[in-house]
Amino acid sequence: MNDKTRYQIMKNRQLLTGYNLSDVGAEKTDQEKNLSPLPPLKKKQGWGTIVLPTDFEKLNLITDIRTVFAQRESRRKYSPEPVSLLELSFFLWSAQGVRRMAGPSSNPVTFRNVPSAGSRHPLETYLFLNNVEGLDKGIYHYLPENHQLEVWDKRGDYEEELTEALCGQTFAAKAPVVFVLSALPYRTEWRYGLKSAKYILLDTGHACENLYLAATAAGCGCCAIGAYDQDRLDELLDFMPGPSAEKTYECAVYAAAVGKLPA
Ligand SMILES: Cc1cc2nc3c(=O)[nH]c(=O)nc-3n(C[C@H](O)[C@H](O)[C@H](O)COP(=O)(O)O)c2cc1C
């Protein structure tokens, strides 16, 4: 291992430990400096409004949690049968759905089906939909506050670019649904400063695990995708190139393919 790699490995390990503030210099957080936070929900900026159904009692879910744990595994083969809108809605609700909001409407705190450090909820959810009942193929963005989707990008022919962005993992790029979780790091940094990268990644793991379990319970398959090309995926989602220290900086942090299981 050369010195450059060794140094970077050490920096990565510092991230795992949340940093020793006496080493990196303890600066007040922006919250302590009374600076404004970022809202926990991105404003609607795409096209259209797709209201997601919530009559989840109609899903034939496995309700025995031991069975769900026992059946959860990464599945990379999907049926040509479309994912229903109700199933998609259930997956979104499980991974990022908002249960309630508290605090002033200008700066609310959201409480969701997944935990998040300080309930800062730095994640946004984007979908590459290839085979979902009633929805055109395309790129969508989830609006958790109202449990709705908006069209993020009108082009439906994303497959080639998505395959490249997912490092050639065609099983994923061709999946009925690809979730991409992005982070707006400043939502968490405002309160937690340098510890935020660790917390954001922990938050992301919770969201993806809920997605795995929801998919399993609904008889679908899910596979987490950590191997992706950061620049290409960020560009495909129209994020500003980074990394940058801008407060509005957003980047993809995780993805997951989902589809019905083959018979
Ligand atoms: C952080 C993370 C990243 C992963 N990235 C990929 C990936 O890019 N491609 C893939 O096929 N599987 C990926 N997986 C799935 C793992 O390969 C899988 O969880 C592992 O082989 C164990 O199998 P199981 O999930 O069926 O228990 C990832 C899993 C995790 C937790």
Ligand as a Chemical Component Dictionary entry (heavy atoms), coordinates in Angstrom:
data_LIG
# 
_chem_comp.id                   LIG 
_chem_comp.type                 NON-POLYMER 
_chem_comp.pdbx_formal_charge   0 
_chem_comp.three_letter_code    LIG 
# 
loop_
_chem_comp_atom.comp_id 
_chem_comp_atom.atom_id 
_chem_comp_atom.alt_atom_id 
_chem_comp_atom.type_symbol 
_chem_comp_atom.charge 
_chem_comp_atom.model_Cartn_x 
_chem_comp_atom.model_Cartn_y 
_chem_comp_atom.model_Cartn_z 
_chem_comp_atom.pdbx_ordinal 
LIG C1  C1  C 0 -23.612 -1.803  0.844  1  
LIG C2  C2  C 0 -24.014 -2.883  -0.115 2  
LIG C3  C3  C 0 -23.728 -2.757  -1.449 3  
LIG C4  C4  C 0 -24.119 -3.743  -2.357 4  
LIG N1  N1  N 0 -23.888 -3.570  -3.691 5  
LIG C5  C5  C 0 -24.280 -4.517  -4.571 6  
LIG C6  C6  C 0 -24.100 -4.305  -5.961 7  
LIG O1  O1  O 0 -23.634 -3.268  -6.420 8  
LIG N2  N2  N 0 -24.492 -5.312  -6.799 9  
LIG C7  C7  C 0 -25.069 -6.479  -6.342 10 
LIG O2  O2  O 0 -25.388 -7.332  -7.167 11 
LIG N3  N3  N 0 -25.266 -6.684  -5.016 12 
LIG C8  C8  C 0 -24.893 -5.734  -4.115 13 
LIG N4  N4  N 0 -25.140 -5.902  -2.785 14 
LIG C9  C9  C 0 -25.805 -7.123  -2.304 15 
LIG C10 C10 C 0 -24.783 -8.073  -1.638 16 
LIG O3  O3  O 0 -23.993 -8.667  -2.650 17 
LIG C11 C11 C 0 -25.537 -9.107  -0.822 18 
LIG O4  O4  O 0 -26.187 -8.471  0.266  19 
LIG C12 C12 C 0 -24.594 -10.166 -0.276 20 
LIG O5  O5  O 0 -24.066 -10.956 -1.313 21 
LIG C13 C13 C 0 -25.274 -11.078 0.733  22 
LIG O6  O6  O 0 -26.386 -11.719 0.143  23 
LIG P1  P1  P 0 -27.871 -11.557 0.738  24 
LIG O7  O7  O 0 -28.259 -10.103 0.654  25 
LIG O8  O8  O 0 -28.711 -12.415 -0.164 26 
LIG O9  O9  O 0 -27.841 -12.011 2.137  27 
LIG C14 C14 C 0 -24.776 -4.916  -1.890 28 
LIG C15 C15 C 0 -25.081 -5.024  -0.527 29 
LIG C16 C16 C 0 -24.740 -4.013  0.335  30 
LIG C17 C17 C 0 -25.144 -4.144  1.789  31 
# 
loop_
_chem_comp_bond.comp_id 
_chem_comp_bond.atom_id_1 
_chem_comp_bond.atom_id_2 
_chem_comp_bond.value_order 
_chem_comp_bond.pdbx_ordinal 
LIG C1  C2  SING 1  
LIG C2  C3  SING 2  
LIG C2  C16 DOUB 3  
LIG C3  C4  DOUB 4  
LIG C4  N1  SING 5  
LIG C4  C14 SING 6  
LIG N1  C5  DOUB 7  
LIG C5  C6  SING 8  
LIG C5  C8  SING 9  
LIG C6  O1  DOUB 10 
LIG C6  N2  SING 11 
LIG N2  C7  SING 12 
LIG C7  O2  DOUB 13 
LIG C7  N3  SING 14 
LIG N3  C8  DOUB 15 
LIG C8  N4  SING 16 
LIG N4  C9  SING 17 
LIG N4  C14 SING 18 
LIG C9  C10 SING 19 
LIG C10 O3  SING 20 
LIG C10 C11 SING 21 
LIG C11 O4  SING 22 
LIG C11 C12 SING 23 
LIG C12 O5  SING 24 
LIG C12 C13 SING 25 
LIG C13 O6  SING 26 
LIG O6  P1  SING 27 
LIG P1  O7  DOUB 28 
LIG P1  O8  SING 29 
LIG P1  O9  SING 30 
LIG C14 C15 DOUB 31 
LIG C15 C16 SING 32 
LIG C16 C17 SING 33 
# 
